[in-house]
Each structure stands twice: as C-alpha cells, then as structure tokens.
Amino acid sequence: VIAPTAKFGRNAHVAAYVVIGEEVEIGDNAVLLPHVVIYGGAKIGDNFFAHAHAVVREQCVLGDNVILQNGAIVGCDGFGFARDGDHWEKITQSGPTVLESDVEVQANACVDRASIGETRIARGVKIDNLVQVGHGSAVGEHTLLCSQVGLAGSTVVGKNVILAGQVGVAGHCNIGDGVVVTAQSGTHGDIPAGSMVSGSP
C-alpha cells in the first residue's frame, strides 16, 4: 500500500504487504522486503535495504546505504513518562531519529525518537541485535554497539567506540572517542577518550 504522495527513485523493489505513508521520499535502488512499514514524512537515501518487518517511523531521516535487518525499529517512541499522582503520564516523543549513511541496524534493535531535538546515529555505525538506543542519544562515526547494549536517554558516544555485548550506559553520560567497554560492564559517568574500561559499575 503506497500513499499517492510517496516518491521513489529508480529501480525500487517493493515486496508484498509493504506500507508506505504520505510524503515519504526514498532514493534509488531501494529494496523493501515483505511487511516493511515506512511512516509518513520519512526521508531515505539511495541503496536502502529493509528486511522483513523493519519499521521506519514518522519524520525520520536515513542517509545512503542504510541496512535494516528483520524487526529493526527506527524512531519508536522514547521511554518518557512523568509521574502524576498515582499514575504515569506519557511525554510526547516528537523529535525524529536520524541515521546517517552506511549505518546498519540488526535484528530487533530499537533506536528511539527524541522527546525534544533528535536521536542521531552517525555515519558508519553498526548496531547489533537487540540493542536499545534511548531517546535523544548521539552515537559517533564508526562506533560498534554490540548485542544487547543499552544506552539510556541523552547518552553521547564518540567516534570509533566499541561497546561490547550487554554493556549498559546510564543516561546523560559522555563516552569519549576510541573508548572500549568490555562485555557486561555498566557505566555510570563520563569516560575519557581512549580508555578501556570493565566492571559493574
């Protein structure tokens, strides 16, 4: 189902049960496999490849050569709630997620949209299966987020960082360029560039 205002470049392949929303723009050589959903207003560059059940939410922006593996979600709502007496009120998550060129998001990983501003994944970043990138985070160029990494909201990760499997990063932390955090470590503060750290916390 393709909205009449959606625009594709040349050589698009759109498989069964794909849904494309209003005002979507997708560049040349796109491949959208079954059950991919692109919400309204998304802007996507050339050579986009989306495996079955990948989703790009409203107003998100993707560069060239982006690959989404099965079940990857770009721009889902950030986990934002405010206490109101005896219950939680949802905080609107209106900021887009931006994936720059040459990014791959693997199976069942989620990159949340922002409550304000944007969530940005820089060029060449690779995001493994079951990774969670919290709202308003920024990840620098050519960083690896390995399986089950979790970034709480407003985390800033530098360039060429490696966060090994199951690393957890507390919110509002800054991780410098070239940092390596070993598997199952938990970080609770800023980490200087070039560090290698282990432990919980």
BELGISUL-V658933 format. One record per pair of residues at least 6 apart in sequence whose C-alpha atoms are under 7 Angstrom apart, sorted by the first residue. I is the first residue (numbers start at 1). J is the second residue. D is the distance in Angstrom with one decimal. If there is no record, write none. Layout:
i = {I	I}
j = {J	J}
d = {D	D}
This chain:
i = {1	1	1	2	2	2	3	3	3	5	5	6	6	6	6	6	7	7	7	8	8	8	8	9	9	9	10	10	11	11	11	12	12	12	12	13	13	13	14	14	14	15	15	15	16	16	17	17	18	18	18	18	19	19	19	20	20	20	21	21	21	22	22	23	23	24	24	24	24	25	25	25	26	26	26	27	27	27	28	28	29	29	29	30	30	30	30	31	31	31	32	32	32	33	33	33	34	34	35	35	36	36	36	36	36	37	37	37	38	38	38	39	39	39	40	40	41	41	42	42	42	42	42	43	43	43	44	44	44	45	45	45	46	46	47	47	47	48	48	48	48	49	49	49	50	50	50	51	51	51	52	52	53	53	54	54	54	54	54	54	55	55	55	56	56	56	57	57	57	59	60	60	60	60	61	61	61	62	62	62	63	63	63	64	64	65	65	66	66	66	66	67	67	67	68	68	68	69	69	69	70	70	71	71	72	72	72	72	72	72	73	73	73	74	74	74	74	75	75	75	75	75	76	76	76	77	77	77	78	78	78	78	78	78	78	80	80	81	81	81	81	82	82	82	82	83	92	93	93	93	94	94	94	95	95	95	95	95	95	96	96	96	96	97	97	97	97	97	97	98	98	98	99	99	99	100	100	100	101	101	102	102	103	103	103	103	104	104	104	105	105	105	106	106	106	107	107	108	108	109	109	109	109	110	110	110	111	111	111	112	112	112	113	113	113	114	114	115	117	118	119	119	119	119	120	120	120	121	121	121	122	122	122	123	123	124	124	125	125	125	125	126	126	126	127	127	127	128	128	128	129	129	130	130	131	131	131	131	132	132	132	133	133	133	134	134	134	134	135	135	136	136	137	137	137	137	138	138	138	139	139	139	140	140	140	141	141	142	142	143	143	143	143	144	144	144	145	145	145	146	146	146	147	147	148	148	149	149	149	149	150	150	150	151	151	151	152	152	152	153	153	154	154	155	155	155	155	156	156	156	157	157	157	158	158	158	159	159	160	160	161	161	161	161	162	162	162	163	163	163	164	164	164	165	165	166	166	167	167	167	167	168	168	168	169	169	169	170	170	173	173	174	174	175	175	175	176	176	176	176	177	177	178	178	179	179	179	179	180	180	180	181	181	181	182	182	185	185	185	185	186	186	186	187	188}
j = {18	19	20	19	20	21	20	21	22	22	23	21	22	23	24	25	24	25	26	25	26	27	28	26	27	28	28	29	28	29	30	28	29	30	31	30	31	32	31	32	33	32	33	34	34	35	34	35	34	35	36	37	36	37	38	37	38	39	38	39	40	40	41	40	41	40	41	42	43	42	43	44	43	44	45	44	45	46	46	47	46	47	48	46	47	48	49	48	49	50	49	50	51	50	51	52	52	53	52	53	50	52	53	54	55	54	55	56	55	56	57	56	57	58	58	59	58	59	57	58	59	60	61	60	61	62	61	62	63	62	63	64	64	65	64	65	66	64	65	66	67	66	67	68	67	68	69	68	69	70	70	71	70	71	68	69	70	71	72	73	72	73	74	73	74	75	74	75	76	96	75	96	97	98	97	98	99	98	99	100	99	100	101	101	102	101	102	101	102	103	104	103	104	105	104	105	106	105	106	107	107	108	107	108	105	106	107	108	109	110	109	110	111	97	110	111	112	96	97	111	112	113	111	112	113	93	112	113	93	112	113	114	115	134	135	90	91	88	89	90	91	88	89	90	91	89	115	113	114	115	114	115	116	113	114	115	116	117	118	113	114	118	119	112	113	114	118	119	120	119	120	121	120	121	122	121	122	123	123	124	123	124	123	124	125	126	125	126	127	126	127	128	127	128	129	129	130	129	130	129	130	131	132	131	132	133	132	133	134	133	134	135	119	135	136	135	136	135	136	136	135	136	137	138	137	138	139	138	139	140	139	140	141	141	142	141	142	141	142	143	144	143	144	145	144	145	146	145	146	147	147	148	147	148	147	148	149	150	149	150	151	150	151	152	151	152	153	154	153	154	153	154	153	154	155	156	155	156	157	156	157	158	157	158	159	159	160	159	160	159	160	161	162	161	162	163	162	163	164	163	164	165	165	166	165	166	165	166	167	168	167	168	169	168	169	170	169	170	171	171	172	171	172	171	172	173	174	173	174	175	174	175	176	175	176	177	177	178	177	178	177	178	179	180	179	180	181	180	181	182	181	182	183	183	184	183	184	183	184	185	186	185	186	187	186	187	188	187	188	189	190	190	191	190	191	192	191	192	193	194	193	194	193	194	193	194	195	196	195	196	197	196	197	198	197	198	198	199	200	201	199	200	201	201	201}
d = {6.2	4.7	6.2	5.9	4.7	6.6	6.0	5.4	5.2	5.4	5.1	6.8	5.6	4.9	4.6	5.9	6.2	4.8	6.2	6.1	4.8	5.8	7.0	6.2	4.5	4.1	4.6	6.0	6.2	4.8	7.0	6.6	5.1	4.8	6.1	6.1	4.8	6.1	6.2	5.0	6.4	6.1	5.0	5.1	5.0	6.8	5.5	4.9	5.7	4.7	4.9	5.8	6.5	4.8	6.3	6.0	4.9	6.3	6.0	4.9	4.2	4.6	6.3	5.8	4.9	5.6	4.8	4.9	5.9	6.5	4.8	6.0	6.1	4.6	5.8	6.2	4.7	4.3	4.7	6.1	6.2	4.9	6.9	6.6	5.2	4.7	5.9	6.2	4.8	6.2	6.1	5.0	6.5	6.2	5.2	5.0	4.9	6.8	5.6	4.9	6.9	5.6	4.8	5.1	5.8	6.7	4.9	6.5	5.9	4.8	6.1	6.1	4.8	4.6	5.0	6.6	5.6	4.5	7.0	5.6	4.4	4.8	5.9	6.4	4.8	6.2	5.9	4.6	5.9	6.1	4.7	4.4	4.7	6.2	6.0	4.8	7.0	6.6	5.4	5.2	6.1	6.4	4.9	6.3	5.9	4.8	6.3	6.1	5.0	5.0	5.2	6.9	5.6	4.9	6.3	6.7	5.5	4.5	4.8	6.0	6.4	4.9	6.2	6.2	4.9	6.3	6.1	5.0	6.4	5.8	6.4	4.9	5.1	5.9	6.6	4.8	6.3	5.9	4.7	5.8	6.2	4.6	4.2	4.5	6.3	5.8	4.9	6.1	5.3	5.0	5.7	6.6	4.7	6.4	5.9	5.0	6.1	6.2	4.6	4.9	4.8	6.5	5.4	4.5	6.4	6.2	5.3	4.6	5.0	6.1	6.3	4.9	6.4	6.7	6.1	5.1	6.6	6.3	5.1	5.8	4.8	4.4	6.8	4.8	5.7	5.7	5.6	5.5	6.1	4.9	5.5	6.1	6.8	6.3	4.9	6.2	5.2	5.8	5.4	4.5	5.2	5.4	5.2	6.5	6.8	6.2	6.1	6.4	5.5	3.9	6.3	5.4	6.5	5.7	4.4	5.5	5.2	5.3	4.9	5.1	6.1	5.2	6.5	6.8	4.9	7.0	5.7	4.7	5.9	6.1	4.7	6.2	6.1	4.8	6.3	6.2	5.1	4.8	5.0	6.5	5.8	4.7	6.1	4.9	5.1	5.8	6.8	5.0	6.1	6.3	4.8	6.3	6.0	5.0	4.9	4.7	6.6	5.9	5.2	5.4	4.3	4.7	6.1	6.3	5.1	6.3	6.2	4.7	6.6	6.0	5.4	5.0	5.8	5.3	6.9	4.4	4.7	6.8	6.8	5.4	6.0	4.4	5.1	5.9	6.5	4.8	6.4	5.9	4.9	6.7	5.9	5.1	4.8	5.0	6.4	5.7	4.5	5.8	4.4	4.9	6.0	6.5	5.1	6.4	6.2	4.9	6.4	6.0	4.9	4.9	5.2	6.7	5.9	4.9	5.9	4.6	4.9	5.9	6.3	4.7	6.1	6.1	4.9	6.8	5.4	4.8	4.3	7.0	4.8	6.3	5.8	4.6	5.8	4.2	4.6	5.7	6.4	4.8	6.1	6.1	4.7	6.1	5.8	4.5	4.2	4.7	6.3	6.0	5.0	5.7	4.4	4.6	5.9	6.2	4.9	6.3	6.3	5.2	6.7	6.0	5.0	4.9	4.7	6.2	5.8	4.6	5.9	4.6	4.8	5.9	6.4	4.8	6.3	6.2	5.0	6.8	6.1	5.4	4.4	5.0	6.6	5.8	4.8	5.4	4.8	5.1	6.2	6.2	4.8	6.2	6.0	4.7	6.4	5.9	4.9	4.3	4.7	6.2	6.0	4.9	6.0	4.6	4.9	5.9	6.4	4.8	6.4	6.0	5.0	6.6	6.1	5.2	4.7	4.8	6.2	5.9	4.7	5.8	4.8	4.9	5.8	6.5	4.8	6.3	6.0	5.0	6.5	6.2	5.2	5.5	5.2	4.7	6.4	5.7	4.8	6.6	5.9	5.1	3.9	6.9	4.7	6.2	5.9	4.7	5.7	4.8	4.9	5.8	6.4	4.7	6.5	5.8	5.0	6.0	6.5	5.3	5.5	4.8	5.1	6.8	6.4	4.7	4.8	5.6	6.6}
